[in-house]
Amino acid sequence: MRKVYFILSCILGFSLISYAQEVVDTNSTLVVEKNQEAELAYNKGVELFNAKDYQGAITSFSEAINFKPGFLKAYINRASVYNENANYKQAVDDYSKAIELDPNQGKLYFSRGMCKYYNGEGQPAVLDFAEAINKGYNGAEVFYYRGVVEFTLEDYKNAIIDFSQAIVFKPDYAYAYNDRGSAKRMMNDFEGAIFDYEQAVRINPNLILAYNNIGSVKRKKGDNEGAITSYDLALKWDPNYYMAANNRGSANYDLGRYEESVLDFKKAIQLNPKYSFAYNNLGTAYMKLTQYQQAVDAYTKALEIDSKFVYAYMNRGATYEMMRKPDLACADWKKAFELGFEPAKAMTYECK
């Protein structure tokens, strides 16, 4: 209220215009009171957000906005709450309003871009990240996340450029090295990929997925022994890393060590009973060992988890064929073809 008192004190000597000034002061008082109410509601929203009462925080920030429609901080914080609750569309709307109020704040474009990415809007997210950079928000994170989105859009060349720029800003950015390695792997630059993955684990030895990624690249190069060593390291750091167990099983399979691969696939299943890929792979190993019923059981389990897993249908069909059960084999191949797996069509020609 200090501002109102100051205005009134300035007009004490001017009785001829005192009425008009008092009307203005009344409006000013209302504005100040609304601003104060807005601040109180905003502060309450911050408290509720910190207490993880997200719905209460949204209510308070909305109240603050009702009192003060141009309340930039309230829009930004309400967007943060929506983001926390995975309500990305509402978060995008609030960040858009904040950008209307302050179009030169680069971080707002970055935040909106992140919400668009989480909402499955890849290319719009890239455009927001670019605008964030244009507005001066050009730290490591904006280049990193633009690279992440570009990777998901299969724009591996630009992803590598952005991951590299993130590393320039933050030389110890282990995730940027790891993800740049993955982009290089997708472009068949296997040596470059291994270099980046090794840099990632040098910076952060706890980055377990990088060990798994090194193994995957070595498998692509045909170095299955080296791949197994990398998967072993991943499992040493994290004994519950079911993907590494599955991948080690695949490397053992490629080396003709089918008994070892069975153990690895079973290990992956033990760690994640819903991992359909491991059940399918277990079936292929049993096939090599001519343990056909066990193979069928493994494929069937994979299909119980994922009823559209075309490779499991194809493989189970092949197993039924080996078991001299052509009707069951044809049924599986036809199902794979119905699901859109074109190679299955050739398998159905001899079916009735």
DRENKOL-107624 format. One record per residue (C-alpha): x, y, z. Coordinates in pm, whole numbers, padded with zeros to 5 digits, always signed. Layout:
N
XYZ;...
***
This chain:
352
+00000+00000+00000;+00300+00235+00022;+00262+00356-00335;-00101+00463-00277;-00013+00659+00034;+00261+00837-00157;+00019+00944-00430;-00233+01072-00178;+00031+01272+00006;+00122+01441-00321;-00228+01582-00374;-00301+01718-00026;-00251+02075-00140;-00469+02047-00453;-00833+02043-00337;-00978+02132-00679;-00871+01802-00831;-00880+01588-00526;-01194+01398-00633;-01050+01293-00964;-00727+01184-00802;-00913+00983-00541;-01090+00783-00815;-00753+00696-00973;-00616+00603-00636;-00906+00365-00576;-00826+00184-00899;-00459+00176-00807;-00548+00031-00471;-00745-00247-00641;-00457-00321-00875;-00211-00334-00587;-00441-00556-00385;-00484-00794-00681;-00109-00800-00732;-00062-00883-00367;-00322-01160-00388;-00147-01289-00697;+00188-01297-00518;+00037-01476-00220;-00123-01738-00445;+00201-01773-00640;+00409-01826-00323;+00156-02081-00202;+00190-02262-00536;+00567-02276-00493;+00526-02424-00144;+00280-02685-00269;+00504-02774-00563;+00800-02828-00329;+00574-03046-00114;+00486-03246-00430;+00119-03146-00403;+00101-03089-00776;-00275-03046-00810;-00273-02794-00528;+00017-02611-00693;-00173-02593-01023;-00475-02451-00843;-00265-02186-00671;-00076-02081-00984;-00408-02063-01171;-00546-01840-00896;-00240-01617-00925;-00297-01588-01300;-00664-01500-01244;-00558-01214-01019;-00281-01106-01256;-00330-01232-01616;+00020-01128-01723;+00197-01310-01438;+00495-01458-01625;+00640-01659-01335;+00304-01820-01262;+00271-01944-01621;+00626-02079-01614;+00580-02259-01283;+00240-02397-01375;+00400-02532-01693;+00666-02697-01477;+00397-02868-01270;+00215-02988-01581;+00546-03124-01710;+00607-03303-01381;+00267-03471-01420;+00335-03560-01785;+00058-03324-01897;+00277-03204-02181;+00005-03042-02390;-00095-02812-02103;+00271-02741-02034;+00326-02641-02397;+00026-02407-02378;+00162-02235-02067;+00512-02200-02208;+00358-02055-02524;+00177-01793-02313;+00500-01719-02128;+00677-01671-02463;+00407-01424-02564;+00482-01230-02247;+00861-01251-02286;+00961-01361-02639;+01332-01301-02579;+01387-01552-02299;+01563-01840-02471;+01512-02091-02191;+01135-02074-02243;+01177-02207-02598;+01403-02482-02466;+01149-02582-02200;+00865-02581-02451;+01077-02786-02688;+01137-03048-02419;+00763-03078-02356;+00698-03111-02728;+00958-03385-02747;+00799-03573-02457;+00464-03528-02631;+00600-03698-02943;+00643-03379-03146;+00997-03427-03270;+01037-03170-03546;+00854-02890-03358;+01086-02959-03064;+01391-02918-03290;+01256-02582-03408;+01210-02466-03048;+01563-02570-02957;+01693-02375-03255;+01500-02067-03141;+01636-02109-02789;+01988-02100-02933;+01899-01795-03143;+01781-01620-02829;+02112-01683-02656;+02031-01999-02459;+02314-02207-02600;+02454-02421-02322;+02542-02789-02337;+02193-02914-02255;+02011-02751-02546;+02257-02896-02799;+02246-03234-02626;+01869-03260-02627;+01840-03133-02981;+02081-03415-03070;+01861-03662-02883;+01555-03554-03080;+01745-03561-03407;+01857-03914-03324;+01496-04023-03274;+01415-03862-03610;+01701-04067-03764;+01890-03749-03852;+02215-03898-03729;+02446-03654-03905;+02299-03349-03731;+02272-03542-03406;+02649-03598-03415;+02704-03227-03478;+02488-03131-03180;+02635-03392-02943;+02979-03264-03041;+02873-02908-02964;+02741-03019-02626;+03082-03171-02554;+03249-02841-02647;+03043-02667-02380;+03085-02955-02132;+03392-03170-02201;+03297-03426-01932;+02946-03484-02069;+02943-03862-02056;+02591-03899-02196;+02678-03681-02494;+02975-03908-02571;+02756-04218-02533;+02479-04086-02755;+02723-03955-03015;+02865-04305-03019;+02518-04443-03088;+02469-04197-03376;+02805-04300-03521;+02706-04664-03485;+02391-04598-03686;+02612-04450-03959;+02834-04760-03947;+03129-04566-03802;+03207-04848-03562;+03555-04733-03462;+03425-04385-03388;+03139-04532-03189;+03368-04746-02973;+03593-04445-02910;+03297-04239-02788;+03158-04518-02569;+03500-04567-02412;+03523-04193-02346;+03183-04210-02178;+03287-04485-01935;+03622-04317-01873;+03435-04007-01757;+03164-04201-01575;+03248-04565-01497;+02892-04607-01365;+02740-04544-01708;+02654-04909-01751;+02470-04875-02080;+02792-04762-02247;+02954-05099-02172;+02651-05268-02327;+02679-05040-02630;+03047-05123-02675;+02950-05489-02678;+02682-05430-02939;+02927-05252-03172;+03183-05527-03130;+02915-05781-03224;+02845-05583-03541;+03216-05601-03619;+03210-05977-03566;+03416-05956-03245;+03188-06167-03029;+03459-06249-02776;+03524-05879-02725;+03150-05820-02702;+03117-06078-02426;+03392-05904-02230;+03197-05577-02253;+02871-05742-02150;+03054-05902-01858;+03164-05555-01746;+02810-05424-01774;+02682-05709-01558;+02968-05666-01312;+02864-05305-01253;+02493-05390-01256;+02404-05757-01197;+02039-05675-01278;+02110-05544-01629;+01888-05790-01814;+01961-05645-02159;+02332-05714-02116;+02252-06073-02016;+02035-06114-02325;+02300-05961-02550;+02573-06180-02404;+02349-06474-02485;+02329-06357-02846;+02708-06331-02866;+02744-06682-02726;+02483-06799-02977;+02683-06647-03263;+02988-06834-03136;+02795-07163-03139;+02791-07186-02760;+02423-07272-02741;+02424-07411-02388;+02587-07090-02262;+02340-06880-02457;+02049-07069-02298;+02186-06981-01955;+02223-06616-02052;+01872-06589-02196;+01732-06757-01885;+01926-06506-01676;+01770-06219-01870;+01424-06369-01818;+01491-06415-01448;+01582-06046-01423;+01285-05937-01635;+01007-06196-01671;+00826-05971-01923;+01120-05952-02164;+00970-06111-02476;+01292-06078-02679;+01477-06304-02436;+01206-06571-02463;+01228-06557-02843;+01606-06584-02829;+01582-06870-02583;+01363-07049-02835;+01625-07008-03110;+01893-07154-02883;+01672-07452-02800;+01616-07497-03172;+01991-07529-03228;+02002-07788-02951;+01709-07972-03122;+01506-07931-02804;+01195-07847-03000;+00928-07860-02733;+01130-07628-02510;+01166-07396-02810;+00789-07397-02868;+00730-07322-02499;+00971-07027-02514;+00812-06881-02829;+00466-06929-02682;+00570-06738-02372;+00706-06457-02590;+00370-06438-02766;+00180-06435-02437;+00376-06122-02353;+00352-05966-02700;+00077-06109-02921;+00209-05915-03225;+00567-06045-03205;+00599-06161-03568;+00945-06314-03526;+00815-06541-03252;+00535-06658-03483;+00786-06720-03763;+01024-06908-03535;+00754-07114-03369;+00621-07203-03712;+00967-07322-03815;+00988-07531-03499;+00649-07690-03564;+00771-07775-03913;+01070-07954-03760;+00828-08138-03530;+00625-08252-03837;+00325-08041-03739;+00254-07859-04068;-00091-07731-03972;+00045-07554-03666;+00340-07423-03865;+00111-07279-04133;-00114-07119-03873;+00183-06932-03726;+00318-06819-04061;-00025-06700-04170;-00056-06503-03847;+00282-06338-03908;+00169-06243-04259;-00160-06105-04124;+00041-05885-03891;+00218-05733-04192;+00538-05939-04203;+00578-05975-04579;+00851-06248-04576;+00597-06480-04414;+00398-06487-04738;+00648-06718-04905;+00617-06964-04616;+00241-06995-04667;+00250-07105-05033;+00253-07473-04945;-00010-07431-04676;-00365-07547-04738;
***
